[in-house]
Every structure is written in structure tokens, then in C-alpha cells.
Amino acid sequence: MKRFLRKILGKNKTQYYDICGDNNKLIIIENGVERLANKETILGLWVSIHGNNNTVKLELPIHFENSSIIISDSDEADIFIRKTQHHVKNFSVNSRLHSGHKLFIDEDFYCNGATILLREENASVKIGKDCMFSWGITIWTSDGHCIFDNTTGELLNDPSGGGGASSVIMYG
């Protein structure tokens, strides 16, 4: 995946977005005015949306580098990243397999290497104003692993998050 992203985010590549499904929107907000980003690109950001009724809103200015937002087989995801004066490098958001994912990142977010994995039904992550992420950060909204009782073989958790929504909230 990293090699693929590096290839499509290379300095001399023309960059378009991969958006498939019904009622998916990539919205750019600039000076308080919203517009649909059809073939408009944001340097350093790859967006792929596969599913239905998903919305990604990006408020400019945002200075992305080697970053991606991927919604894969998910419906009704809502991702909103507010403007920032800082660089957002090596940042990825991955919404996959479940519906109703929410991600909100407030103003002046700084990132040097973080991944947010939205994996449970109705999972949400909210990152407050002026938050700073160093490199090597991964945020999961599900543990993704099965835990079995050694004696009975009974499944002790639901790694897919079928038990309900999870929320992660961080403030700077």
C-alpha cells in the first residue's frame, strides 16, 4: 500500500480522486464557501471513496504530504478536517467495512505520521484544536483480534465491533 501511495503521490504525477458509488462527496471549504471537488486536487492527498452517502470535507488551507483518506466498502462516513497552518505529513484515514463512521479534526492539527482506522459500526474519532501527533501513531476504533477462552473455546469479545459504537476524543 505504501508503494502504491508513493507512486500516485509522486511529485510529477497528476492526481485525481477515486470516488465510486452513490451520493459520495468530496467538499472543499475555502474562505467559508463550500464547493464540490470534481477534478480539483489537493497536493499531497489521495482520496478514495467506495460506498454510498459518504462525505469528506476539507477546509483550506491544509498542507498535506504523502497522505490519504480511504473509505472502502463503507456507507454514511462523515470526515471533516478543519484548516491548519501546520503540515500534515504521512497521515492516513481508513474507514472500512462498517457504516456511520465519523472523524472530526479541529483547527491547527499537526501530524508527522499517524493512521486512523475506523473499524466499528458508528465509530467516531474527534481530535480537538491545536493537537500535535508525532510519527508512528495508530488510532483504532476496534481491537481487531478475537479472544477465546482456552478451556471452553468461547469467543470473549467481538473484534469487529458488532457490540456498538466506540469513540476516541483527544484535545490539545
N, C-alpha and C positions, 0 to 999 in steps of 0.2 A: 504494500500500500504506500509506504513512504517513497519508494522508487517511482511509482505511478504519479503521486502528487508532485514530486520533484520534477518529473518530466513535463507535466501540464503547467506547472508554475514557473518554468524556466524563464529567464529574462527576455528571450526573443520570441516567446510563444504568444499568439493571440488567444485570449482567454474568453470563453463563453461559458454559460452555465448549463447544466444538465437537469432540466426540470420536466418531469413527466407525471401524468395523472390529471385529475380534475380539480379545478379551483385552487391550484397552488400559486402562491405569490411571493415574489422577492421584491420588497419595497425599500426604496432609498428615501431617507428623510434628510433634506438639506435646507437649512435656514427655516425650519419649521414647516416646510412644504413636502408632502409625500408624493412620490411618483413610482410607477412600476418600472423595474429594471428589466427591459426586454433584452437587448443585446449590449446594454451598458455593462461595463466591467469595473470591478474594484481591484486594483492592483494588489497581488499577493494573496487573493482569496479565491478559493474554488468552492462553488455551491452546487450540490447535487440533491434534488428532491424527487423521490419516488414514493408516491402515495397520493392521498386526496385531502383537500382542505387544509393544507399546511401553509403557514405564513412565516417568513423570515423578514424582519425589519432591521435595517442598519441605519443609524443616524450618523451622518458625516460631520466632522472628519473622523475617520478611523484609518490608521496606517497599519495595514496587515502585511505580514511577511510569512510566506510558507504556511498558510492557514487554510482551514476547510470547515465547511458546515455541510454535513451529510445527513439527510433524512431518508432512511431506507425502509420501505415497507411499513411505514407509519402513517397514521391519519391524525389530523387535527393537532399537529405540533405547532407551537407558537414560540418563536425565538425572537428576542428583541435585544439588540446590543446598542447601547447609547454611545454618543460621541466620546472621544478621548483625545487628549493632547499627547498621549504616550504611544509607543509602538506596541503592537500585538503580534508577537512572533511565535512561530511553531505552536499555534493554537488550533485545536480541533474540537468540534462538537459532533457527536454521533447519536442520532435519535433512531432507534431501530426496533422493529417488530411489534411495538405496542402503540396505543393511541393516547392522545391527550397530553403529550409532553410539553412542559413549559420551561423556558430558560429566559431569565431577565438579567442583564448585566448593566449596572448603572454607570454613570459618567466617570471618566478618567480611570478606567481599568487599565492596568499594565500587565503584560504577560510575556514571559520569555520561554515558555514551554509547558503547556497544560493541555490535558484532554478531559472533556466532559462526556461521560457515557450515560445517556438517558435510556434506561432499560426496563423500567416497570410501567405498568398502566398508570396514567395520570401523574407520573413522576415530575417533580419540579426542582429547579435549582435557581436561587436568587443570590446574586453577588452584588453587594452594596457599592456605594460611591467610594472612589479612591482605593479600591482593593488592588493589591500587587501580588502577582504569582511569579515565583522563581521558575526554574526549569525542573522537569521531572514530576510534575503534579498530575495526578489522575483522580477524578471525582467520579464515583459510580453511584447510581441510584438503586443498585441491586448488588447482592454479593456474588451472583453468578455461579455459585457452586452448590451442589447437593450435599447435605449432611445426613448420613444414615446412622441409625442405632446399630452398633456392631452385633448385638445379641439378637434383636428381632428383625433387622433389615428394614425397619420402618423409616420412611422419609421424615426427617425432623424439621425441615424448612422447605420453602418454595422459592428456589433461586430465581425463578422467572418473575417474581414479584406479584403473582396472582392474588396475593392477600390484600392488596390495596396500594394506595399511593404512598410514595416516600417524598420527603422534602429535604433539601440541603439549603441552608441560608448562611451567608458569610457577609460580614461587614468589616470595613477597613477602619 
